Amino acid sequence: MKRIMICMLLAAAMSMAATLRSDAQVGKRWYVNAGWQFNATPGNEYAEAAQGWGGYLEGGYYVLPRLAVGVFASYNTDNEYVGRTTYYNADGEALNTDMYRSLYQVPFGAALRYRFTWSKFEPYIEAKVGANYADQYSYFSQYAVYDKNWGFYASPEVGFTWHPFNRTNLGFQFALYYSYATNRSDAFGMNGINNCGFKLGLAF
């Protein structure tokens, strides 16, 4: 009986050691990334611009060694200057002025990430889906007009995280992305929003 108990304890200890070793081999089970985002809005007739007024935050958990589920949120502001033009109202009044157009977006939702390796350098691909809140503002010399709307958001992304330090979780992230949101604005003639850009931030 003692021998059986000793063998069972040894087997349990070996199983626990193997589990810990296996978990160490597949790397961290979670990730948190945050940083700066540069965004462009190609083909957008309301505000076609490329500017770095953005940021992001995301995190997730690896349910499998290579596959993680997570959440994300980000924001972008893209501004476009429109030269002096004459605008006519429905009642026949005219206004000659220049204008700034501002497109503000806040997408958020769920993410699915696949990493190709689990080491200090981890390239990955990611798919995101969720909602996109958007504000459109047109600033004239004397007043402003605006609209706000919601849309469905989808985005593929490719990037990597790099953890060069041995005794800390701190690292770096770089990623390229494209996204499309279904936001519509009849007031400004906008039907959908295309976005593309890159992210540069910290990885934990």
C-alpha positions in Angstrom: 0.0 0.0 0.0 2.8 2.4 0.9 4.5 1.7 -2.5 1.2 2.3 -4.3 0.8 5.6 -2.4 4.3 6.7 -3.2 3.9 5.8 -6.8 0.6 7.8 -7.0 2.3 10.8 -5.4 5.2 10.6 -7.7 2.9 10.3 -10.7 0.9 13.3 -9.5 4.1 15.3 -9.0 5.3 14.4 -12.4 2.0 15.3 -14.0 2.0 18.7 -12.3 5.5 19.4 -13.4 4.6 18.4 -17.0 1.6 20.7 -16.9 3.7 23.6 -15.6 6.4 22.9 -18.2 3.8 22.7 -21.0 2.2 26.0 -19.9 5.6 27.7 -19.9 6.3 26.4 -23.4 3.2 27.9 -24.9 3.9 31.3 -23.4 1.5 33.7 -21.7 -2.1 32.9 -21.7 -3.2 36.5 -21.8 -2.3 39.8 -23.6 -2.9 43.5 -23.1 -1.9 46.0 -25.8 -2.3 49.8 -25.8 -0.8 52.8 -27.7 -1.0 55.2 -30.5 -2.9 54.8 -33.8 -2.4 56.5 -37.1 -5.6 56.4 -39.2 -6.6 57.2 -42.8 -10.1 57.4 -44.3 -9.6 56.6 -48.1 -12.5 57.3 -50.4 -14.5 59.2 -47.8 -16.1 62.1 -49.5 -16.9 63.9 -46.2 -13.4 63.8 -44.7 -10.7 62.1 -46.6 -7.6 62.5 -44.4 -4.7 60.6 -42.8 -3.7 61.8 -39.3 -2.3 60.5 -36.1 -5.0 61.6 -33.7 -5.9 58.2 -32.3 -5.3 55.6 -29.7 -6.3 52.0 -28.8 -6.7 49.5 -26.0 -7.2 45.7 -26.3 -6.8 42.5 -24.3 -7.5 38.8 -24.5 -7.0 35.3 -23.3 -5.5 32.3 -25.2 -8.1 29.6 -25.0 -5.8 27.4 -27.1 -2.0 27.8 -27.3 -2.3 29.8 -30.6 -5.9 31.1 -30.5 -7.1 34.0 -28.3 -10.5 35.7 -27.7 -10.6 39.3 -26.5 -12.1 42.7 -26.6 -10.9 46.0 -28.1 -11.7 49.7 -28.2 -10.1 52.6 -30.1 -10.7 56.2 -31.3 -9.7 58.3 -34.2 -10.2 61.9 -35.3 -9.6 62.8 -39.0 -9.8 66.5 -40.0 -10.0 67.9 -43.6 -9.8 71.6 -44.6 -12.1 72.8 -47.4 -11.2 76.0 -49.1 -13.5 79.0 -49.5 -16.7 78.1 -51.3 -20.2 79.6 -51.6 -22.9 77.5 -50.0 -26.6 78.0 -50.8 -29.5 77.3 -48.4 -32.9 76.1 -49.5 -34.4 79.6 -48.9 -31.9 81.1 -51.3 -29.4 82.6 -48.8 -25.8 82.2 -49.6 -22.7 81.9 -47.4 -19.1 82.2 -48.7 -16.6 80.7 -46.3 -13.9 78.1 -45.7 -14.6 75.1 -43.5 -13.0 72.3 -41.4 -14.6 68.9 -41.5 -14.0 66.5 -38.5 -14.8 62.8 -38.4 -14.6 61.3 -34.9 -14.9 57.5 -34.5 -15.0 55.1 -31.5 -15.1 51.4 -32.6 -15.3 48.7 -29.9 -16.2 45.0 -29.7 -14.8 41.5 -29.8 -11.6 40.1 -31.3 -10.2 36.7 -32.4 -6.4 36.5 -32.5 -4.1 33.7 -33.9 -0.4 33.8 -33.1 2.1 31.9 -35.2 4.6 31.4 -32.4 4.8 31.8 -28.6 8.1 33.4 -27.9 9.6 36.8 -27.4 8.6 37.7 -30.9 5.0 36.7 -31.7 3.6 37.5 -35.2 -0.2 37.3 -35.4 -3.3 37.9 -37.4 -6.6 39.1 -35.9 -10.2 39.7 -36.8 -12.4 42.2 -35.0 -16.2 42.8 -35.1 -18.3 45.2 -33.2 -20.0 48.6 -33.3 -18.7 52.0 -34.4 -19.9 55.3 -33.0 -19.2 58.3 -35.2 -19.6 62.1 -35.1 -19.3 64.4 -38.1 -18.7 68.1 -37.5 -18.5 70.9 -40.1 -17.0 74.1 -38.6 -17.7 77.3 -40.5 -16.4 80.7 -39.6 -19.6 81.6 -37.6 -21.3 78.3 -36.7 -21.0 74.5 -37.0 -23.3 71.7 -38.1 -23.0 68.1 -37.0 -24.4 64.6 -37.2 -23.9 61.4 -35.2 -24.6 57.8 -36.0 -23.9 54.1 -35.3 -22.7 51.3 -37.6 -21.5 47.8 -37.7 -17.7 47.5 -37.6 -15.3 44.8 -39.0 -11.5 44.8 -39.2 -8.7 42.4 -40.2 -5.3 43.1 -38.7 -1.8 41.7 -39.0 1.0 42.5 -36.6 3.5 41.3 -34.0 4.4 41.8 -30.3 8.0 41.7 -29.2 9.1 41.2 -25.6 12.9 41.8 -25.6 13.3 41.9 -21.8 13.8 38.7 -19.7 12.3 39.6 -16.3 9.3 41.7 -17.2 6.1 41.4 -19.3 6.8 44.8 -20.9 7.2 44.7 -24.7 6.2 46.4 -27.9 3.5 46.0 -30.6 3.2 47.0 -34.2 0.2 46.3 -36.5 -1.4 47.2 -39.8 -5.1 47.2 -40.2 -8.1 47.9 -42.5 -11.6 48.4 -41.3 -15.1 49.1 -42.6 -18.0 50.6 -40.7 -21.6 50.9 -42.0 -22.2 54.4 -40.6 -24.5 56.5 -42.8 -25.1 60.3 -42.7 -27.7 61.6 -45.1 -26.9 65.2 -44.0 -23.3 64.8 -45.2 -23.8 62.3 -48.0 -21.7 59.6 -46.2 -22.4 55.9 -46.9 -20.0 53.8 -44.9 -16.5 54.5 -43.6 -13.3 52.9 -44.8 -10.3 53.1 -42.5 -6.7 51.9 -42.8 -3.6 52.6 -40.8 -1.0 51.3 -38.3 -0.7 51.0 -34.5 2.4 51.4 -32.4 2.2 50.7 -28.7 3.2 48.7 -25.6 2.5 45.0 -25.1 2.0 43.5 -21.6 
